[in-house]
Amino acid sequence: MRLTLIGHMAVRIEMDGVTLLTDPWFGPHTWLERRLAPRTLPPALPSTALAVDALLVSHDHLDHLDEEALALARRLGCVVIGSQKAARRACRAGVRTVIPLRAGEETTLGPLTVRAVSADHPLAADAVGFVIIGRQSLYFSGDTRCTPALRADLAPVALDVALVQAACAHYPFLGDDGMSLAEAAALARAVRPRWTVPLHLHCAGKWLDRAAGIRIQMDNLDQVQTTLANWAAALRAEGLGVWLPEPGQPWEMEGNTKTPTYSQHENRH
């Protein structure tokens, strides 16, 4: 398995000869998008540099699927696997092969099984996460709260990697729209993947730790990195593996080993 963070929730996953891209967002492109989803770091790779077999889309929100990603799917002729609304949007955009999934449903991509699992997003009722199973196994959370239903969905799977939301928005009356660091840690402790990877970290305004008053901003990268490092150290002290990804730098797990290998010159966290 080889993983490359493109940015925010977009991760290129290479497993068993199949390449997938999760929640592809290459923006912001418009004034509204810049206002609603101000990006703290640009994508590590442009869409024109990517060759993928499938897009996995957890839900149809602007920082998880954009028109550039749909143009990529059309150009490459790759499949879009996603929530009901994301699949309908892909169909309207002219993507030829679209597979909508609800929690509990699955499809195959070559030797891989892609299974949709529960997600609890107050602003996206059709949201799903994904479990990908081949010689190794991976969970991608999309945006979701940490719920008993999700833990039950993941309990039967011996996960090698969990790509988890670790910063979220907070709304009056609705509360958090997903996981911040505390909830991401709780999920990691519950399902105990070999490696936990925090995502959703490149959009200003998302909360890492509301109790401590720490949220992602355009000018607090050092604080964010320190907070993530402390979070990772706490989980590692409990025997859990954590990878803090650098955008654009590949990370590999060979076979069934618990120790990943890194590309030359890559920083280790």
CORLINZI-V713255 format. One record per residue. N is the residue number from 1. SS is DSSP state (@ for helix, = for strand, . for the rest). OMEGA is omega in whole degrees, 0 to 359 (none if undefined). D_CENTER is the distance of its C-alpha to the mean C-alpha in Angstrom with 2 decimals. Layout:
# CORLINZI-V713255
n=<N,N>
ss=<SS,SS>
omega=<OMEGA,OMEGA>
d_center=<D_CENTER,D_CENTER>
This chain:
# CORLINZI-V713255
n=<1,2,3,4,5,6,7,8,9,10,11,12,13,14,15,16,17,18,19,20,21,22,23,24,25,26,27,28,29,30,31,32,33,34,35,36,37,38,39,40,41,42,43,44,45,46,47,48,49,50,51,52,53,54,55,56,57,58,59,60,61,62,63,64,65,66,67,68,69,70,71,72,73,74,75,76,77,78,79,80,81,82,83,84,85,86,87,88,89,90,91,92,93,94,95,96,97,98,99,100,101,102,103,104,105,106,107,108,109,110,111,112,113,114,115,116,117,118,119,120,121,122,123,124,125,126,127,128,129,130,131,132,133,134,135,136,137,138,139,140,141,142,143,144,145,146,147,148,149,150,151,152,153,154,155,156,157,158,159,160,161,162,163,164,165,166,167,168,169,170,171,172,173,174,175,176,177,178,179,180,181,182,183,184,185,186,187,188,189,190,191,192,193,194,195,196,197,198,199,200,201,202,203,204,205,206,207,208,209,210,211,212,213,214,215,216,217,218,219,220,221,222,223,224,225,226,227,228,229,230,231,232,233,234,235,236,237,238,239,240,241,242,243,244,245,246,247,248,249,250,251,252,253,254,255,256,257,258,259,260,261,262,263,264,265,266,267,268,269>
ss=<.,=,=,=,=,=,=,.,.,=,=,=,=,=,=,.,.,=,=,=,=,=,.,.,.,.,.,.,.,.,@,@,@,@,@,@,.,.,=,.,.,.,.,.,.,.,@,@,@,.,.,.,.,=,=,=,=,.,.,.,.,.,.,.,.,.,@,@,@,@,@,@,@,@,@,@,.,.,=,=,=,=,.,@,@,@,@,@,@,@,@,@,.,.,.,.,.,=,=,=,.,.,.,.,.,=,=,=,=,.,.,=,=,=,=,=,=,.,.,.,.,.,.,.,.,.,.,.,=,=,=,=,=,.,.,.,=,=,=,=,.,.,.,.,.,.,.,@,@,@,@,@,@,@,@,.,.,.,.,.,=,=,=,=,=,.,.,=,.,=,=,.,.,.,=,=,.,.,.,.,@,@,@,@,@,@,@,@,@,@,@,.,.,.,=,=,=,=,=,.,.,.,=,.,.,.,=,=,=,.,.,.,.,=,=,.,.,.,.,.,@,@,@,@,@,@,@,@,@,@,@,@,@,@,@,@,@,.,.,.,=,=,=,.,.,.,.,.,.,.,=,=,.,.,.,.,.,.,.,.,=,=,.,.,.,.,.,.,.>
omega=<179,183,175,176,173,177,179,176,183,180,172,182,176,183,171,177,180,180,180,175,182,173,188,178,181,181,9,182,186,178,181,180,179,179,184,183,179,187,183,177,177,175,182,179,175,180,181,180,186,172,184,178,183,168,174,186,185,179,188,172,193,178,178,176,178,184,177,177,178,175,176,179,178,183,183,185,182,182,171,177,186,175,184,182,178,179,178,178,179,177,179,181,176,175,189,184,184,180,176,179,168,179,182,178,181,176,179,173,185,181,184,168,177,184,175,179,185,168,180,180,186,181,178,186,182,183,177,164,182,167,180,185,172,173,172,184,184,174,173,190,197,176,180,167,176,187,174,180,179,179,178,178,185,186,182,188,173,188,170,184,171,174,193,171,182,175,187,173,177,184,173,178,180,183,180,178,179,184,164,187,182,180,176,177,179,178,179,179,183,187,173,171,175,181,174,183,180,181,179,191,186,179,183,179,180,182,168,183,182,182,180,179,184,176,180,177,182,189,182,182,181,179,179,181,178,179,178,180,178,177,180,181,179,178,178,178,177,177,179,176,179,171,174,190,169,181,176,183,184,179,187,166,180,176,179,183,176,182,180,172,185,174,180,178,181,175,176,182,none>
d_center=<15.54,14.54,11.24,11.23,9.06,10.28,9.26,7.48,3.95,5.97,6.47,9.78,10.49,14.25,15.72,19.37,20.13,17.34,14.75,11.62,9.28,6.04,6.54,9.28,11.02,14.02,16.01,17.62,20.57,22.80,24.53,22.91,19.37,20.38,21.87,19.11,16.15,17.84,15.73,16.65,15.86,16.20,13.96,14.93,16.04,17.54,16.88,20.40,19.58,17.02,18.22,15.95,17.05,14.47,11.78,9.46,9.32,8.60,11.27,13.65,13.24,14.18,11.19,8.99,11.88,15.04,18.35,17.83,15.03,17.49,20.22,18.38,18.19,21.87,22.93,21.52,22.29,18.97,17.88,15.44,14.14,13.02,14.24,17.91,17.88,15.32,17.54,20.64,19.55,18.90,22.33,23.99,22.66,24.42,21.76,23.95,21.84,19.61,18.68,17.94,16.85,17.50,16.62,18.80,19.10,18.20,18.97,19.57,18.72,21.53,21.43,17.98,17.56,14.54,14.88,13.58,13.59,14.40,12.56,14.75,14.28,17.75,17.37,15.78,17.79,16.47,12.74,11.43,8.85,9.49,11.44,12.57,16.00,18.29,20.21,17.23,14.51,10.76,8.72,5.22,5.84,5.13,8.00,10.60,13.54,14.49,17.25,19.85,18.84,15.31,16.95,19.51,17.21,15.67,19.09,20.57,17.96,18.51,15.00,14.92,11.33,8.92,5.37,5.98,6.46,9.66,11.40,12.61,15.58,18.82,21.41,25.05,25.83,22.23,20.95,17.34,14.83,12.23,11.87,13.35,14.20,16.88,15.02,12.18,15.23,16.96,14.39,14.47,18.23,18.48,16.74,17.35,15.04,16.58,13.77,11.30,8.79,8.15,5.76,6.92,10.10,11.73,13.26,16.67,17.74,14.83,16.28,15.59,18.85,21.08,23.90,24.21,23.74,20.87,18.58,16.96,19.71,20.76,23.18,21.99,19.83,22.15,21.79,17.99,18.21,21.00,19.26,16.24,18.87,20.86,18.04,17.26,21.04,21.54,19.18,20.74,24.10,23.31,22.70,18.89,17.22,14.76,13.38,12.96,11.79,14.02,12.89,14.65,15.81,15.23,15.03,16.70,17.61,20.95,22.20,21.83,22.33,20.82,21.20,18.90,20.66,19.89,20.99,24.22,24.18,20.63,20.49,19.95,18.59>
